[in-house]
């Protein structure tokens, strides 16, 4: 039985081959196809860049919240130690 990673690898290989065959049989000329692919790459690149920035910002927020929770937990631990007399 193939591992999950191998299944994804074969899926992407098949998708790439399918896309290649689709481009070969496209009704547009090579020039038009390249222009279309360039435009889509720029569109996706901009979208990916914006998404990456949002993910980075969200990661920073989560990190700050985690640091705050850790600080509060350390304070509570210290107060508990003082209350017990350790």
LODOSE-254906 format. One record per residue: residue number from 0; residue in three letters; chain; x, y, z of N, C-alpha, C in turn. Coordinates in steps of 0.02 Angstrom, whole numbers, plus 50000, padded with zeros to 5 digits. Atoms other than C-alpha are relative to their C-alpha. Example, Ala and Ser with C-alpha at 12.3 -4.5 7.8 and 13.67 -1.06 7.14 Angstrom:
! residues 2
0;ALA;A;50045;49941;50000;50615;49775;50390;50045;50060;50000 $
1;SER;A;49958;49941;49997;50684;49947;50357;49961;50055;50037 $
//
This chain:
! residues 86
0;UNK;A;50042;49941;50000;50000;50000;50000;50044;50062;50000 $
1;UNK;A;49960;49939;50006;50068;50171;49952;49988;50045;50060 $
2;UNK;A;50005;49952;49945;50103;50297;50087;49963;50062;49977 $
3;UNK;A;50038;49940;50016;50002;50456;50095;50042;50050;49960 $
4;UNK;A;49956;49954;50037;50152;50560;50037;50010;49979;49928 $
5;UNK;A;49991;50025;50069;50176;50448;49886;49937;50013;49958 $
6;UNK;A;50062;49986;50037;49993;50469;49838;49999;50072;49977 $
7;UNK;A;49999;49930;50018;50012;50658;49841;50051;50014;49945 $
8;UNK;A;49949;49991;50051;50172;50648;49740;49973;49979;49932 $
9;UNK;A;50027;50024;50064;50087;50545;49604;49943;50045;49976 $
10;UNK;A;50054;49954;50019;49937;50662;49609;50028;50062;49966 $
11;UNK;A;49970;49940;50029;50047;50814;49576;50036;49986;49934 $
12;UNK;A;49969;50019;50063;50145;50724;49441;49947;49994;49946 $
13;UNK;A;50055;50007;50047;49982;50679;49356;49969;50067;49981 $
14;UNK;A;50028;49933;50014;49916;50856;49373;50047;50039;49954 $
15;UNK;A;49952;49964;50043;50076;50927;49297;49999;49973;49929 $
16;UNK;A;50004;50029;50067;50069;50805;49151;49935;50020;49966 $
17;UNK;A;50065;49980;50028;49885;50845;49125;50001;50072;49977 $
18;UNK;A;49995;49929;50019;49921;51031;49124;50044;50008;49938 $
19;UNK;A;49956;49996;50058;50063;51005;49000;49964;49978;49936 $
20;UNK;A;50037;50024;50058;49954;50904;48882;49946;50051;49981 $
21;UNK;A;50051;49949;50013;49817;51035;48900;50029;50060;49964 $
22;UNK;A;49968;49943;50034;49938;51172;48849;50019;49982;49929 $
23;UNK;A;49982;50020;50068;49996;51072;48698;49940;50001;49954 $
24;UNK;A;50060;50003;50042;49818;51054;48636;49956;50062;50008 $
25;UNK;A;50038;49938;49990;49764;51231;48682;49982;50032;49933 $
26;UNK;A;50021;49969;50063;49666;51325;48548;50035;50067;49987 $
27;UNK;A;49966;49937;50009;49776;51479;48572;50070;49987;49972 $
28;UNK;A;49931;50006;50023;49944;51513;48493;50047;49999;50060 $
29;UNK;A;49951;50002;49946;50102;51492;48595;50010;50068;50032 $
30;UNK;A;49992;49932;49975;50122;51680;48611;49943;50019;50047 $
31;UNK;A;50058;49984;49958;49945;51702;48679;50000;49959;50064 $
32;UNK;A;49998;50043;49941;49966;51555;48797;50052;50024;50049 $
33;UNK;A;49948;49975;49955;50129;51623;48867;49979;50065;50033 $
34;UNK;A;50025;49937;49972;50050;51795;48890;49948;49986;50055 $
35;UNK;A;50051;50019;49951;49902;51716;48980;50032;49971;50063 $
36;UNK;A;49967;50030;49943;50016;51612;49092;50038;50052;50041 $
37;UNK;A;49964;49946;49965;50123;51765;49134;49951;50041;50042 $
38;UNK;A;50050;49960;49964;49968;51864;49181;49974;49963;50061 $
39;UNK;A;50026;50040;49944;49901;51723;49290;50053;49993;50055 $
40;UNK;A;49947;50007;49951;50070;51701;49374;50007;50063;50041 $
41;UNK;A;49996;49936;49965;50075;51886;49418;49940;50006;50047 $
42;UNK;A;50060;49996;49958;49895;51878;49483;50007;49955;50061 $
43;UNK;A;49993;50047;49945;49930;51724;49589;50057;50022;50045 $
44;UNK;A;49943;49977;49960;50098;51794;49646;49979;50056;50047 $
45;UNK;A;50024;49946;49957;50014;51951;49711;49955;49973;50055 $
46;UNK;A;50045;50029;49951;49880;51850;49797;50038;49961;50052 $
47;UNK;A;49961;50039;49953;50007;51733;49875;50040;50046;50046 $
48;UNK;A;49962;49952;49959;50110;51881;49935;49955;50030;50054 $
49;UNK;A;50046;49972;49952;49959;51960;50018;49980;49948;50052 $
50;UNK;A;50018;50054;49954;49909;51793;50095;50057;49987;50048 $
51;UNK;A;49941;50012;49958;50086;51767;50159;50007;50055;50053 $
52;UNK;A;49996;49944;49952;50084;51939;50241;49948;49992;50054 $
53;UNK;A;50053;50010;49950;49918;51901;50326;50017;49943;50047 $
54;UNK;A;49980;50057;49958;49982;51733;50388;50056;50021;50047 $
55;UNK;A;49945;49977;49958;50141;51815;50453;49974;50044;50057 $
56;UNK;A;50028;49956;49949;50042;51948;50545;49960;49960;50052 $
57;UNK;A;50038;50043;49954;49925;51817;50619;50047;49961;50045 $
58;UNK;A;49950;50036;49961;50077;51717;50675;50030;50044;50055 $
59;UNK;A;49973;49953;49950;50147;51871;50763;49950;50010;50056 $
60;UNK;A;50052;49990;49949;49981;51899;50851;49996;49939;50046 $
61;UNK;A;50004;50061;49960;49975;51718;50908;50060;49994;50046 $
62;UNK;A;49939;50002;49959;50155;51728;50969;49994;50048;50059 $
63;UNK;A;50007;49951;49946;50118;51886;51069;49950;49974;50053 $
64;UNK;A;50049;50026;49953;49964;51805;51146;50030;49943;50041 $
65;UNK;A;49968;50055;49965;50064;51649;51189;50050;50025;50052 $
66;UNK;A;49952;49971;49952;50200;51754;51271;49963;50030;50059 $
67;UNK;A;50039;49970;49946;50068;51846;51371;49972;49945;50046 $
68;UNK;A;50026;50056;49961;49987;51682;51428;50055;49968;50041 $
69;UNK;A;49944;50030;49964;50157;51611;51476;50021;50045;50058 $
70;UNK;A;49982;49953;49947;50197;51769;51576;49949;49997;50057 $
71;UNK;A;50053;50004;49949;50030;51761;51666;50005;49934;50039 $
72;UNK;A;49993;50065;49967;50057;51575;51703;50059;50001;50048 $
73;UNK;A;49942;49996;49955;50229;51612;51775;49984;50042;50062 $
74;UNK;A;50021;49959;49943;50154;51749;51885;49956;49960;50047 $
75;UNK;A;50044;50041;49959;50019;51631;51946;50039;49946;50038 $
76;UNK;A;49958;50050;49968;50148;51497;51983;50040;50030;50057 $
77;UNK;A;49962;49966;49947;50253;51619;52081;49956;50018;50059 $
78;UNK;A;50046;49984;49945;50103;51679;52182;49979;49937;50037 $
79;UNK;A;50018;50064;49968;50056;51497;52215;50057;49976;50045 $
80;UNK;A;49942;50020;49960;50232;51459;52277;50004;50042;50064 $
81;UNK;A;49998;49956;49941;50227;51610;52394;49945;49982;50048 $
82;UNK;A;50057;50017;49957;50055;51559;52458;50013;49935;50038 $
83;UNK;A;49986;50063;49968;50115;51383;52496;50061;50006;50046 $
84;UNK;A;49941;49989;49959;50278;51446;52569;50061;49962;49976 $
85;UNK;A;49943;50036;50028;50399;51358;52453;50054;50046;49978 $
//
